[in-house]
């Protein structure tokens, strides 16, 4: 079963630079292979990332969905498989093919993480880094998992739906 983890993000008073120093220590090439720009009609975009390469299944943020507005990736139509508005996650499928990212088995307080996505008016992918500064346990789950996290960085509109990943390139959450 795929455990979807949702992040509540603290917004920084000032956003960090597009590519921060030390970005070479993140597995960017590995993560970039999985990311795609999700177009929301003609009005905007979000970011999505592959979670199942063979079935062309992607994960993104639910707030990227607008009723009646078509979603496309690489000029291909997108089907919404699951829309979870309370958790702000959406599972989609498209003909676009990308290498799937692994979901992390474990998430740790204080762990260094990065978010990657297509910020508005940005010519390419943006990297924002920080640390997990709070984990909230899910009291309704038999297993001691967490349902929300807070990380020490902010994100630019358009990065929504992109992966938040650890230094191994494993997904720990979704940019929201």
C-alpha positions in Angstrom: 0.0 0.0 0.0 1.3 3.4 -0.9 1.5 5.7 2.1 0.9 9.3 0.9 2.4 11.8 3.2 1.2 15.4 3.2 3.2 18.4 4.2 2.1 21.7 5.7 4.7 24.1 4.7 6.0 27.1 6.7 6.5 30.1 4.5 9.8 31.9 4.8 9.8 35.6 5.0 12.2 35.5 2.1 12.6 32.7 -0.3 15.9 31.1 -0.8 17.8 31.4 -4.1 16.7 29.3 -7.0 19.7 27.0 -6.9 21.3 27.1 -3.4 24.9 26.4 -2.7 25.5 22.7 -2.0 22.8 21.6 -4.6 25.4 19.2 -6.0 24.9 17.0 -2.9 21.3 16.4 -3.8 20.4 13.6 -6.3 18.9 16.1 -8.8 19.5 14.1 -12.0 17.7 11.1 -10.5 14.7 13.2 -9.4 14.5 15.3 -12.6 13.8 12.2 -14.6 10.5 11.8 -12.7 9.2 15.4 -12.8 6.8 16.8 -15.3 5.0 20.1 -15.7 1.2 19.7 -15.3 -0.6 22.3 -17.4 -4.0 23.5 -16.0 -5.8 24.6 -19.2 -4.2 27.8 -20.5 -4.1 29.5 -17.2 -1.3 28.0 -15.2 0.6 25.0 -14.1 1.7 22.8 -11.2 4.3 20.1 -10.9 3.8 16.3 -10.9 6.1 13.3 -10.4 5.9 9.7 -11.5 5.1 7.0 -8.9 4.5 4.1 -11.4 6.4 4.2 -14.6 4.7 1.2 -16.3 1.2 2.5 -15.7 2.2 6.2 -16.2 0.8 7.2 -12.8 1.8 10.5 -11.2 1.2 12.2 -7.9 0.5 15.9 -7.5 -1.4 18.4 -5.3 -5.2 18.3 -5.4 -5.5 22.1 -5.4 -4.0 21.9 -9.0 -7.4 20.5 -10.1 -10.1 22.9 -11.3 -13.5 21.4 -12.2 -14.0 21.5 -16.0 -10.5 22.7 -16.8 -8.4 20.2 -18.8 -5.1 18.9 -17.4 -2.2 18.0 -19.8 1.4 16.8 -19.5 3.7 16.9 -22.5 0.6 17.8 -24.6 -1.1 14.6 -23.5 -4.5 14.6 -21.7 -4.5 13.6 -18.0 -7.0 11.4 -16.3 -7.7 12.0 -12.6 -7.6 8.6 -10.8 -8.0 9.9 -7.2 -8.7 13.3 -5.8 -8.2 13.7 -2.0 -9.0 17.4 -1.3 -8.6 17.1 2.6 -5.1 15.7 2.2 -4.4 17.9 -0.9 -3.1 15.0 -3.1 -4.2 13.8 -6.5 -3.3 10.7 -8.4 -3.3 11.1 -12.2 -2.5 9.1 -15.3 -1.2 10.3 -18.7 0.6 8.9 -21.7 3.7 10.9 -20.6 6.3 8.4 -19.3 8.8 9.2 -16.6 11.0 7.1 -14.3 9.2 6.5 -11.0 10.5 7.9 -7.7 10.7 5.6 -4.7 8.6 6.5 -1.6 10.8 6.6 1.5 10.3 3.9 4.0 11.1 6.2 6.9 10.9 9.9 7.6 12.9 11.4 10.5 12.6 14.6 12.5 15.5 16.9 11.6 16.1 15.2 8.2 17.4 17.4 5.4 14.8 17.5 2.6 14.4 19.3 -0.7 11.4 20.3 -2.9 11.7 20.5 -6.6 9.3 21.9 -9.1 8.4 24.4 -11.8 8.0 27.8 -10.2 5.9 30.4 -11.9 7.8 32.5 -14.5 10.8 30.2 -14.0 12.5 28.8 -17.1 13.3 25.5 -15.4 13.1 23.5 -12.2 13.6 25.3 -8.8 15.1 23.6 -5.8 14.2 24.7 -2.2 15.9 22.9 0.7 15.2 22.7 4.4 14.8 20.4 7.4 11.8 18.5 8.8 11.0 20.5 11.9 7.8 18.9 13.0 6.0 15.6 12.5 2.4 15.0 13.6 1.4 11.4 14.3 -1.8 10.0 12.9 -3.9 8.9 15.9 -6.3 7.0 13.7 -3.7 4.6 12.3 -2.7 1.3 14.0 0.8 1.9 12.8 2.8 4.8 14.3 3.0 6.8 11.1 2.8 10.6 10.7 0.2 12.4 8.7 1.6 15.9 8.5 5.0 17.5 8.5 6.4 21.0 8.7 9.6 21.9 6.9 11.8 24.9 7.3 11.4 26.4 3.8 8.8 28.0 1.6 7.8 27.2 -2.0 6.9 29.3 -5.0 3.5 28.9 -6.8 3.8 26.4 -9.6 6.0 24.1 -7.5 2.9 22.6 -6.0 2.6 18.9 -6.6 6.4 18.4 -6.9 8.2 15.9 -4.7 9.8 16.7 -1.4 12.6 14.2 -1.1 15.5 13.1 1.1 19.2 13.0 0.1 18.7 9.5 -1.4 16.1 10.9 -3.8 13.2 9.1 -2.0 9.9 11.0 -1.7 8.9 11.9 1.8 6.0 14.3 0.8 4.4 16.5 -1.8 4.9 20.3 -2.2 1.6 21.9 -1.3 
